[in-house]
Amino acid sequence: MESLFNMLSNKKFTVFASFLGVYLLVSGSSWALFSYLKEPDKMIDISEGREKIDPNLPKTEECPINGKMYSEPEREIWESRRPITAIIENHADSRPQSGLSKADVVYEAVAEGGITRFLAVFYCGASAEEVKIAPVRSARVYFIDWAAGYGDSPVFVHIGGANNICGNCPGGVKPAGQVAREVNAFGMLERMGWRSAKGNAFDGGTNVGYPIIVRDQYRLGDKSAWEHSVVGFTDKIFEEAKNRGFSYEDAKGQAWDENYKPWIYKDDSPLANPAATDISFEFWSNKSDYDVSWKYEKEGNRYLRSNGGKEHKDHETNEVISAKNVVIIFVNEKGPVDQEGHMFYTTVGEGEALIFQNGDLLEVNWSKRTQDDQLRLFDSNGDEVSLVRGETWIEAVPNGNKIDYN
């Protein structure tokens, strides 16, 4: 017993044990990654076993996420679920994305280096059919904050995220300064109780995989880079969420929207003579591939999106992505805050905003009181502003950036 105690006290043994622990951590992570995200021999038929809903049924039911009207069978479907909030990348090589045209709400902000990324909310628009969403990418803290506004424990879909985990560092942790604490997405998800083996944060690299989230490097036809190949399927995500106790109600019987307050919605009322028909802006001055423009189409009372000077289309439908409301919120930009180039943007607090709707422009203020609060928009009198029923895009643009419109 004494010799064993001496061995355990020996410094060399301690070092050996540390390296053994790191090795096991790395091996386990690698096994999890390739076990969960294996590339299927053939693509999944997402229509398999899916009943069709007549698109001509009366639209009498209001979506609580964006106010758009849907049929009663669609409402019955979404009322058995809670929202999916998914991180979708926007690297120029990953376009066109799949599923953005079916999202109820989309947030856009810079991930790093002037390259933007999306948080897409799927709920009502994913009721009539299963939606293929891609490419899924890694989380950022500000996207988590916006996702947290969608009721209790929304399903948060991502693959990885900013974190301090390191497979070949002493103790398995990156040196201080490599990833700043304020942008540590894994740390935030853990503190919120979302990140666990059966949590509401669905990480394609660790706790969810085939056939819910898969790798498909041939999604766009030609083989794409490994990092642009992660694909998710909404029906399968909703089903897995149900299995984990995250359907409309949780395991304790509490509905996800018990404390959720929808935005205020109104019907279309386009201006006879539109005041703003062409909107354009940049996120970073040296990243033209991520410049955005929205063109107002009076006939449909909607805005059509272009990205990097090209029409922004959904790969699955080949339709140009459109929105009823284009909301530009001005946020404080900080960074890069660490050696990995992560940015930090204001999400909780308040600031100025512009709303483009009905061919008109409204100058308003945005407010988000707490992490769990929904982002809201107020006029100069402090009254909440109504949004036109339908798809809404929220563009988080750094303070001081110019927005051109005419």
N, C-alpha and C positions, 0 to 999 in steps of 0.2 A: 504493500500500500504506500509506503514511504517513497519508493522509487517512482511509482506512478505519479505521486504528488510532485516530485522533483521534475519529472518530465513535463507535466502540465504547467509548471512554473517557468520552464525554460523559455527564454526569449525566442530562440530559433523555432521552437515548436509553435509559438504564438504566431510568428510570421507565416510559417507554413500553413497554419489553420486559416489565417486571413486569406492567403492566396487560394486555398482550397475553396473557401466560401465564395470568393469572387468567381472562380471557375464554375462552380455549381450554379451561381446566379446567371452567368452568361449562357451556360449550356441550357438551363431551364428556359431562359428567355428565347433563345434560338429555337428550341423545340416547340415552344408555344407559338411563335411566329409562323413557322412552317406547318405546324399542325392545323392552326386555325385558318391561315390564308393560303391554302393550296390552290393551284390553278386547275379548274375542272377540265375533263377531257372534252366536254362540249358545253356550250352556253345553256343556261337554264331557260326553259320555256316559261316565261313569267305569267302567261295566260292560263297555264294548266290549272284546272279545278276552280277557275274564277267565273262566277255567274256574271252575266252582262246586265248592266242597268240601262234601261231605255233612256237615251239622252233627250227624248222629247217629253218626258214627264214634267208636270208643272214645277216650277222653281219657287217653292213656298217657304223654304227653311234657311234661316240666316246662319252663316258660318260665324262662330264666335271669334275666330282669329282675324278675319279681314272683312266680314260683313257681306261677302258674296252670297248670292242666293243659289240653293241647290234643291234637289228633289228629296222627298221624304225617305226613300230607301237609302240615299247617301247619308242623310242625317242619322239614321238608325245605325249605320256602320261606324261613323265617327264617334257616336256617343257610346261605343263599346271600347274606345281607345283613349290614349292621351297623345299629345303632339310629339312628333319626331323633330328634333333640331339637329341638323347634319352639317358638318364642315365639308364644303366642296371647294376644291382648288380652282385657281384661275390663271395658272402659269400658261403662257402662250402656247406651249407644246401640248397642253392638256385639253385644248379646245377642239371641237365644241363639247360642252358638258352635257350630261344626261340628267333630265328631271327638273331643271330649273324652271321650265315653263309650267310645271304642275305645283310649284311651291306657293303657299299662301302668302308668305312674307319672306323677303331676302334681305340680309344685311351684308354690306360690303365694306371692307377695311383692308389696310395694308398688313400683310403678314410679316414680311421683312424685305429689305432692299427695294422698296417701291412696288413689289409684286402683291397684288390684292388677292383676297380670299373671301369666300362667302359663308354665311350661316344661313341655311335654308330651312324654313319651317314647313313641314308636311303634316296636314291634318285633313281638312275638308277636300282639298284638291286631289288627295290620294285615296278617296273613297270609292269612286266608280271603277277604278282599275289599279292594279299594282304598278308602281312607278319605279323605274330603274334609276338610281341616283349614282352619279360618278363624275369625276374621280373623288373619292373620299380622301381627306387629308388630315393633317395633324391640328390639334387644338391650340388656341391662344386664349389668354385669360379674359380678354374683352369679349370674345365670342361666348365664353361661358357665362359672363355677366348678362349678356343679352338673352341667352337661352333661359337663364334662371327666371326671366320675367313671364314665362309661359306656364304658370301654375306650379303645383307641387311635383317635383321630380320628373320633369319632361325627359323623354328618351333622348340622350345626347350621343350622336354617332360620330366617331372620329377614328383615326388610326395614329396612335401616339400623340405627342405634344411636347411643348417646351418642358424640360425636366432636368434634374441634376443626376440622373442615374447614369452610371458609366461602367461598361463591362471590363475595362482594362485599367481602371484607376484604383489606387489604394483604398480599401474599404468600400469599393463600388460606387463612390460618389465623386462627381466632378469637382475640380478645385474651385474655391470661392471666386466669384467674378465671371466664371464661364457662363453660368445662367443665373441672372438676378432673381432674387426671391419673389419680387413683385410680378414677375412674368412666368413663374413656375406653374404651368397649367396642371401638371400631375398633383402638385402640392395643394392647389386650390380644389381640385376635384376630390381629393382625399379629405380635406377639411370640411367640405360640404356633405360628405357621406355618399357621393355619387360613384366613386371609383372603388369597386370591389369585384370579386369573382362573379357575383350575381347582381351587380348594381345597375342603376339606370344609365350610367355612362357605358356605352357599347364601344369598346376599343377593339378594332379589327386586328390588332397585334397581340392581344392578350386574353380577352374574355369572350369573344364572339368570332365565329368563323363560318365556314362552308355549311349550308348553302345560303346563309343570311348575308354574309359579306365575303366576297371572293376576289381573287386576282384574275383579271382578264386583260392581258397585254395587247390583245387584238380587238379591243372594243371599237376602235376607230378604223379598223381594217388592217392597216400596217402595224407592225409591232411597235409599241410605245415603250418608253422607259418604265422601269419597275415602279418608280414612285408615282407614276400617273395611271396606275392600273387597278386601283381598288374600287370595286363596284358593290353597291348595296341594293336590296330589294325591299320596298316598304311593307308589303304584306308579311314577309318573313320577319322583318324587324318588329312589326306590331305583334305578331304571334309569339316571338321570343320574349317581348316585353310582358305579354300576358302570362307566360310561363314563370316569369320572375316576380309576378305580383304587381306589375305596372300597367294594368289595363285602365279603363276609365276610373275605377276605384283601386286603391292599394289593398294590401292584405288586411288592413284594419278597417276597410270599408269607407275610407275617406276619398272623395272624388278629387281628381287633379285640379278641377276648376273651383274648388270650394272657396278659395281666396283670390281667384283670378277675376280681374275686372276688364272686360273687353273695351276696345276703343269705341268711340261714337261714330256711327256710320250714317251715310246719306246716299240718296239715289243720284244718278247722273244728272247734271245740269250744266252742260257745256255752254261756254260763252258764244254768243252769235258772232263776235269778232275776237278770236283768241288773242290774248295779250302776250303769251310766251309759247312759241311753237318749236323752237330749237334751243336745246340746253346742252352745254358742253363744259367739261372741267377735267382737270388732271389731279392725281393724287400726289405724285412726285414729278418734278419738272424734267427729269432725265429718263423717264420711263413711259415713252409714248405708247408702248404696247398695252398699257393699262389705262390710257385715257378713255373717258366715257362720254358718250353723247346720247341724248334722248330726243326723238323727233315726235311731235304731237300729230296724231292722226285724228282729224275731226270726225270722220265717219264712224269710227269705233270709240270715240272719246277715250283714247288711250295713247300711251307713249311707247314708241318702239326703240329698243336699245341697240347701240353700236358699241363695240369694245375694240380699242386699238385701231380705229378707222374702218372696221368691218362690221357688217350686220352680225349681231350676236344671236346665234340660232341654237335651239335645242337639238342635240344629235338624234334623239329618238323620234321627234315629230317633224324636224326640219323647219319648224316655225320660228320666226323672229320673236325673241323674248319681249314681252310687253308688260306694262303696268298701268293701273288706273291712277296710282299715286306715286310720284317720285319725291321722296323726302330727303333733303340734304341736311344732315346735322353737322355742325362745326364742333370739332373736338380738339382738346389739347393733345399735342403730339410730343412724346418724349422718347429719345433714343437715337441710335441703338443704346440700350441700357446694359448690355453685357457683351462678352467676347463672341457670342454666337449671333450677334446682330439683331436680337429681338427688340421689337418696338413696344411702347406702352401708350394706350389711348384712354382718354377719360370716358368712363361709362356711367359712373354714379356722380350726380351733381346736376348741373344745368348749363345751357348754352344757347346760342342762336341757331335758327334753322330756317330753311325755305321749303315750302310745299308747292309742288307743281301738280295741279289737278284741274280738270274741266277746261284746259287751255289757259288757266289763270295762274297767278303767282301769289302766294301768301307768305308774308314775313312773320315768323312766329318764334317761339322759344321752346326748347326741349327740356324735359326734366325727368330724372330717374332718381328717386329718393334713396333707395337701398338696392342692394344686389338683387333681391327677390321682386322688386317693383318693376312693372312694365314701363318701358320708355313712353312718355306722353308728350303731347304737343299743345301749347297754350298760346292764345292771342295776347295782345298788349293789355287787355283788361283782366287777364288771368283765367279766362274761360277756356275750357278744353275745346280744341278744334275738331270738327268732324272730318272724316276721311271718306272718299268715294268708295262705294262697295267694290271690292275686287283686289287683284294682286297689288301688293305694295312693296316697293323697294326703298330701303333706307341706306343712304350713302354716307358713311362716316368720313368726312373730309377734314384734313388738318386746318386749324384756325389760320386765317390769313390767306388761304387759297382763293383764287378768283373763280367765280361761276359766271360763265357767259351765257346769255339768253336773249332772244329777240322774238 
